Structures are given as C-alpha cells and as structure tokens.
Amino acid sequence: MITPKEKIQTELEEIQNFLELTQSEDINEAVYRGNELAVYMARSGKLLADAKIHREEKLNSEVMREIKSLISLPASTSNKFIETLTREENHLVNWADRLNAACSRQLEWCRTIISKGKAEMQALQMYQG
C-alpha cells in the first residue's frame, strides 16, 4: 500500500520533530531512543520509496507526456521545467532520504553511548573488585 502524499508529509514532520530532540548521555534514554530510531529508520525508508512512486506517477502522467511533447526547449531547460512541476514530490523524496540518514547517524550515537556506559560499568566493577 502506497502512503498518500499528505500522510507522508505528516509522518516526516513527526520524525523530524523526534530527531530534533537533544539526547542526553543516559544509557536508559539511549536504549529507548535507539528502539524508536530503529522504527523511524524503517518507516522513513518506506516513506522514501512511496515518495519516489508519487514522483514517478507525476512524471508519467498524461499531462506530463503532453507537456513533454509540446516543449521543444533544450534538455537542460526542459529538465528544470519538469523539476518545477514535481517540486512537491522532489521535496518529499529529499526530506525522507535525509531523515532516513539522520536516523542512522543518531542510532550510531545511541550505540556509542550504550557502549561507553557498558565500559564504564565494567571499569567500576574491576575497580571495586
């Protein structure tokens, strides 16, 4: 099932808001956030694929075919014109792609915090023992 464009926009806003929250170095928060990020990463990947389908559908629409056949402009000018007509779809594709990458980077940061905490606990146990 392909997510409607309006729903893609709404979900990307939700993911964006989550990613903009500052993470502390608390291990429990890192574990919780890591779990949430894994879900958002999977979802943003699906939203990216759906946004690409919406863009392709617009590019392949009858109206676009007619416009392409009427335009006798140089290829670079035609491409700019087509990009303008698919501006919204391109925005969703780019946004979903960037959020997916941000989820991945933040998930790595969670792993780093968890590893650091684990190493600190091991060092403390060695010091006490």
N, C-alpha and C positions, 0 to 999 in steps of 0.2 A: 504494500500500500504506500503510495507516494504522499508525503506530507504536503498539505496545501501551503502556498507561499505565505499566507498570513500567519499560519501556525509556525512555520519555520522562523519567521521574524520574532514571534513571541518567545519561542524556545531559545533562540540565540540571545535575546535580551536577558533571559533568566540565567543562562550560562555565563554571559558577560558579567552580570551582577555578582555571581558567585566568585568568578575569577578575580574580581577587583577587591575582594576582601583580603585584608592582610592576615597572613598566617603567623601564629606565634611558634615558638620552638617547643611547645608542649607535645610530648610524644602521643598522648591520647588524642589530641586535636589532629595531629598529623595522620594518625591511623584513620580517624573519622573522615578527614578531608580527602585522604587518599582513596578511600572507598567511594566517596561522592565523585571525585575526579575520574575514576575509572568508568563510572556510569556516564558522566558527561562526555568523556572522550568517545565512548561508543556511540552515544546519541549524536554528538556533533559530526561524527563520521557519516552517520546515516543522513543527517540533515544536509551535509555537503553533497552527498550523492543525489538526494532529492532536488536540491537547488540546481544542480547540473542538469537534471532531467527537465526542470522548468525552463532553464535557459535554452536547451536543445529544442524543446517544443516550440518556444517562441521563435527561434531561428528557422525552424522548419514549417512554420505556419504558412498558410496560403497567402496572407498579407505580405509576409516577408518574401516569399517567392515572387510575388508580383513586383514588389519594390526592387528586388534584385534584378529582375528582368528589365525594369524601366530605367535603372540607373546605368549610365554609360560613363561613369566617372572613373578616374584611376583607382586601382585596387586599394591603395592606402586611404583614399578619401572614402571609398565605399565601406571599408572596414571601420573607419571612425564613425560613419553614419550608423552602421549596424550596431556598434558598441553603444551608441547613444540610445538606440531603440531597445537594447537589452540591459540598460543601466541598472535597473532594479534587480534583475536576475544575477548580473555580474556582482553586484554588491553582496547579495546573499551567499554566492559561491565563495567570494573572497573572505567574507566575515566568518563563515563556517570553517573554512580552511585555517584561518588564523586562530580561531578559538580551539580547534582540534589540536593545533600545535602548542598552544598555551597550556591546555590540559596536560599534554605530555610533559612539558617542562615543569609544571607545578607538581605533577606526580613524582618526577625525579627528585624534586626538592623535598617532598614528603619522605621518600625513601632515605634521603640523606639525613634528615632529622631523626628518623627512626634508627638508622644505623649509628648515628652519633650517640643517641640515648642508650642504645644497647651497649656500645663500647664503654660509655661512662659507668653504666651499671656493673659491667664486668670488672672494670678497674676498681670500683668501690668494693666489690666483693673480694678481690685479690688483696686490697689494702686492709680490709677488716679481718681477713682470714689468715 
